[in-house]
Structure formats: C-alpha cells, structure tokens
Amino acid sequence: MLSVIREAASKVGGVPKLARKLGVSRQAIYQWTEVPIERAAELERITGIPRSRFRPDLFRGRGRTGAQEASAYDSDYYGWLMRQAMLLGKRRFAEVDLANLIDEIEDLGRSEKREIENRLGVLLVHLLKWQFQPAQRSGGWQSTIIEQRARLLKRLQESPSLRNYPSEVRKEEYAIASERAAAESGLALTTFPKSCSYTIDQVLDPDFLP
C-alpha cells in the first residue's frame, strides 16, 4: 500500500473506514500504484493531508488550499463557480476544487434528468385530462401539451444520450400523473387506466391527442 494512503487511513480509523468514505472497495485502495487524480481533493478534504502529498506530480500547493476552496464553495457559491471557471480557463488545474467540481458536474447531469421527469409528468397529466374530460378541453390545455412536448424534444436533441430516459421513467411518471389528474379534475382515480396506455412515441408525437 502507498505510504501516504496508509497515513490517510490512520487518520480516519483504518482502511475500511477510508474506503467507505471514498465509496470504493478496500481491494481497490490496496491496488493503487498511484492515487487517482479524482480522489486527491477528496482525500485532502477527508484527512486534511494536502492533495500535493497524494499527487505531487500534479498538485504543487499553489494558491489557495483545498480547505479554502471548499470553504468558498459553502460561503460564496457564485464566487466559487467563477473562480473555478477562471482556474480552468488559465489551466491552473492544481488549484481547482476538484471534489466539489465533480459533485457539481454530476448534479448537472441529475438536473437534466429531473427536467425530463417534470416535463413528462406535466405532459401526461394534460393528456389524461384531455382524454377523460372532453367537455373541459381548452386552448390552454393544448398549449401546455405543445409546450411540454417541444421542450422535451429539444432537451433530447441536445442530449442524445438521454433519448431513452422518457421510456425508462414513463411507468413511474404515469403513476404520479394519474393521481395529479384525478386531483385536478375531480374524477376518481379509477377513471384512469392503471398503466399508461400511451406509447412513448405517442406521448412525444406533436400530432397525437388521445
């Protein structure tokens, strides 16, 4: 095992605890011949050992410390964000708050999924109301259907890797949508099919109305 990793483990109560904090297996830690770059900032945050000790080839302790960057992340998010952009733009990678930056990038990915879920849910609610409340149909309902479809399709065009995501969450979103449609329409929940009767192609088809 790398000596600096042994030192890090001793600070948190042993290798098993360190592995849990990092979200990796003990075997992976034992197999490291060098600390993965994405773990250096996280190890610094967990143990207080400077990241330059874990990857001296990449981090040379210039500028703010990792602790200072992490503090700025909590106290001035916008300032932290602009600083990370500046550091990346100037290729001052050793000063980047890598652990928090990774979290932010992953959260951006999750927010893309949340937007698809939200828009799909609204769209399903209005398709159900359109089908089961024909007397209440209005231009407002149709306008909402058009908008949600357009924005969903735009999001899927911008992120092709999420093209299958609406299909993956259709069942879950339909269950929520049917309850919302019942609450908004005053109809009994049993009015609506238990499972979604629209294919995802129909849901997204600009010409489809049930």
Buried (B, 14 or more C-beta within 10 A) or exposed (E): EBEBBEEBBEBBEEBEBBBEBBEBEBEEBEEBEEBBBEBBBBBBBBBEBBBBBBBEEBBEBEEBBBEEBBBBBEEEEEEBBEBBEEBEEEEEEBBBBBBBBEEBEEEEEEEBBEBBBEBBBBBBBBBBBBBBBEEEEEEEBEEBBEBBBEBBBEBBEEBEEBEEBBEEBBEEBBBBBBEBBBEEBEBEEEBBEEEBEBEBEBBBEEEBBE
